[in-house]
Amino acid sequence: MSPRDIPNLICLFRILLVGPIVWLMLHENFSAALFLVAIAGISDGLDGFLARHFHWQSRLGSIIDPLADKLLLVATFATLTYMQLLPLWLLLLVLGRDILIVCGALAYHLKYGEYELTPLWSSKINTVFQIALVLLVIVQQQWLPQAATWSTTLIWLVVASVIISGSEYIVVWGTNAWRQKNKN
């Protein structure tokens, strides 16, 4: 083990936080869940900073970092849906977009070979809206039950960003596949 492994270890730690966060939410201990979500967020920023600043990027890190983020988001979305704090259709829309992206990447990889999946700006905005929605719903349960209007607004921002980013991925993957096909 070397210092280059630190970002990946931090990322693995973030993955290990998912279970306790879900457990705390299910037991309606929202303040503790919020604390662990904050730690997960700080660790995400820290591992990214270390990887970039010290040039400790790795292929493994490029895979597990977005996986850790997605795992946390999907788990919290699913938990909040199970608790009837988010609508089922929203969870299905978010999961549908993620499945579309993974299937598109897999199809491209199988047909044309390795491709560096770089997140699009629309996807980053979508992630910010999803995180903000999860945090707001958790905060509402503990401290701001009257903030329902904010969560409704964020739900529609998540919907719009899911549609926009999902569509953009289809265009990008389709364009790249078309170029590869015409290259051969």
C-alpha positions as CSV (number, residue, x, y, z in Angstrom):
1,M,0.0,0.0,0.0
2,S,1.3,3.4,-0.9
3,P,0.1,7.0,-0.5
4,R,-1.4,6.7,-4.1
5,D,-4.0,4.4,-2.6
6,I,-5.3,6.9,-0.1
7,P,-8.1,8.4,-2.4
8,N,-9.3,4.9,-3.1
9,L,-9.4,3.9,0.6
10,I,-11.3,7.1,1.3
11,C,-13.7,6.2,-1.4
12,L,-14.2,2.7,0.0
13,F,-14.8,4.3,3.4
14,R,-17.6,6.3,1.7
15,I,-19.1,3.1,0.3
16,L,-19.1,1.6,3.9
17,L,-21.0,4.6,5.1
18,V,-24.0,3.8,2.9
19,G,-25.3,1.0,5.2
20,P,-25.3,3.0,8.4
21,I,-26.9,6.0,6.7
22,V,-29.7,3.9,5.4
23,W,-30.1,2.2,8.8
24,L,-30.2,5.6,10.6
25,M,-32.8,6.9,8.1
26,L,-35.0,3.9,8.5
27,H,-34.9,4.3,12.3
28,E,-35.7,8.0,11.8
29,N,-32.5,9.2,13.3
30,F,-32.2,12.0,10.7
31,S,-29.7,14.1,12.5
32,A,-27.2,11.2,12.7
33,A,-27.9,10.3,9.1
34,L,-27.3,13.9,8.1
35,F,-24.0,13.9,10.0
36,L,-22.9,10.7,8.1
37,V,-24.0,12.1,4.8
38,A,-21.9,15.2,5.5
39,I,-18.9,13.0,6.3
40,A,-19.5,11.2,3.0
41,G,-19.7,14.5,1.2
42,I,-16.5,15.8,2.8
43,S,-14.7,12.5,2.0
44,D,-15.8,12.8,-1.6
45,G,-14.2,16.2,-1.9
46,L,-11.1,15.0,0.0
47,D,-10.4,12.0,-2.2
48,G,-10.9,14.0,-5.4
49,F,-8.6,16.8,-4.1
50,L,-5.9,14.3,-3.1
51,A,-6.1,12.4,-6.4
52,R,-5.9,15.6,-8.5
53,H,-3.4,17.6,-6.3
54,F,-0.9,14.7,-5.9
55,H,-1.6,13.1,-9.2
56,W,-2.8,9.9,-7.5
57,Q,-5.6,9.3,-10.0
58,S,-6.1,5.6,-11.0
59,R,-8.3,3.6,-13.2
60,L,-9.8,2.0,-10.0
61,G,-10.5,5.4,-8.6
62,S,-12.2,6.5,-11.8
63,I,-14.6,3.6,-11.4
64,I,-15.2,3.4,-7.6
65,D,-15.6,7.2,-7.0
66,P,-18.7,7.6,-9.2
67,L,-19.9,4.2,-8.1
68,A,-19.7,5.3,-4.4
69,D,-21.6,8.5,-5.2
70,K,-24.2,6.6,-7.2
71,L,-24.6,4.0,-4.5
72,L,-25.1,6.6,-1.8
73,L,-27.7,8.5,-3.9
74,V,-29.6,5.4,-5.0
75,A,-29.6,4.0,-1.5
76,T,-30.9,7.3,0.0
77,F,-33.4,7.8,-2.8
78,A,-34.7,4.3,-2.4
79,T,-34.9,4.6,1.4
80,L,-36.7,7.9,1.2
81,T,-39.1,6.4,-1.3
82,Y,-39.7,3.4,0.9
83,M,-40.4,5.8,3.8
84,Q,-42.9,7.6,1.5
85,L,-40.9,10.8,1.6
86,L,-40.2,10.8,-2.1
87,P,-42.5,9.6,-4.9
88,L,-41.9,6.2,-6.4
89,W,-42.0,7.6,-10.0
90,L,-39.1,9.9,-9.2
91,L,-37.0,6.9,-8.0
92,L,-37.9,5.0,-11.1
93,L,-37.0,8.0,-13.3
94,V,-33.6,8.4,-11.6
95,L,-32.9,4.7,-11.8
96,G,-34.0,4.6,-15.4
97,R,-31.5,7.3,-16.4
98,D,-28.7,5.5,-14.6
99,I,-29.6,2.2,-16.2
100,L,-29.7,3.9,-19.6
101,I,-26.2,5.3,-19.1
102,V,-24.7,2.0,-17.9
103,C,-26.3,0.1,-20.7
104,G,-25.1,2.7,-23.2
105,A,-21.6,2.5,-21.9
106,L,-21.6,-1.3,-21.8
107,A,-23.0,-1.5,-25.4
108,Y,-20.3,1.0,-26.6
109,H,-17.6,-0.9,-24.8
110,L,-18.7,-4.2,-26.3
111,K,-19.0,-2.9,-29.8
112,Y,-16.1,-0.4,-30.0
113,G,-13.8,-1.0,-27.1
114,E,-12.8,1.0,-24.1
115,Y,-14.1,4.5,-23.7
116,E,-13.3,7.1,-21.1
117,L,-16.6,7.9,-19.5
118,T,-16.3,11.5,-18.4
119,P,-19.3,13.1,-16.6
120,L,-21.1,15.7,-18.5
121,W,-21.9,19.1,-17.0
122,S,-25.6,18.3,-17.2
123,S,-24.9,15.1,-15.2
124,K,-23.0,17.0,-12.5
125,I,-25.9,19.5,-12.2
126,N,-28.3,16.5,-11.9
127,T,-26.1,15.0,-9.2
128,V,-26.1,18.4,-7.3
129,F,-29.9,18.6,-7.5
130,Q,-30.3,15.0,-6.4
131,I,-28.0,15.5,-3.4
132,A,-29.8,18.8,-2.5
133,L,-33.1,17.0,-2.6
134,V,-31.9,14.2,-0.3
135,L,-30.4,16.6,2.1
136,L,-33.5,18.8,2.1
137,V,-35.8,15.9,2.8
138,I,-33.6,14.7,5.6
139,V,-33.4,18.2,7.1
140,Q,-37.2,18.6,6.7
141,Q,-37.8,15.5,8.8
142,Q,-35.7,16.8,11.6
143,W,-36.0,20.6,11.6
144,L,-38.1,22.1,8.7
145,P,-41.3,20.2,8.2
146,Q,-42.9,23.4,6.7
147,A,-40.4,23.5,3.8
148,A,-42.4,21.2,1.5
149,T,-42.5,23.8,-1.2
150,W,-38.7,23.7,-1.5
151,S,-38.7,19.9,-1.9
152,T,-41.4,20.1,-4.6
153,T,-39.3,22.6,-6.5
154,L,-36.2,20.4,-6.1
155,I,-38.2,17.4,-7.3
156,W,-39.0,19.2,-10.5
157,L,-35.4,20.4,-10.9
158,V,-34.3,16.7,-10.5
159,V,-36.9,15.7,-13.1
160,A,-35.7,18.3,-15.6
161,S,-32.0,17.5,-15.0
162,V,-32.6,13.8,-15.3
163,I,-34.3,14.3,-18.7
164,I,-31.7,16.7,-20.0
165,S,-28.6,14.8,-18.8
166,G,-30.1,11.4,-19.9
167,S,-30.8,12.9,-23.4
168,E,-27.3,14.4,-23.5
169,Y,-25.7,11.1,-22.8
170,I,-27.7,9.5,-25.6
171,V,-26.6,12.2,-28.0
172,V,-22.9,11.9,-26.9
173,W,-22.8,8.1,-27.0
174,G,-24.7,8.0,-30.2
175,T,-22.4,10.6,-31.9
176,N,-19.3,8.7,-30.7
177,A,-20.7,5.4,-31.9
178,W,-21.6,6.9,-35.3
179,R,-18.0,8.3,-35.6
180,Q,-16.5,4.9,-34.7
181,K,-18.8,3.2,-37.2
182,N,-17.9,5.6,-40.0
183,K,-14.2,5.3,-39.1
184,N,-14.2,1.6,-39.8
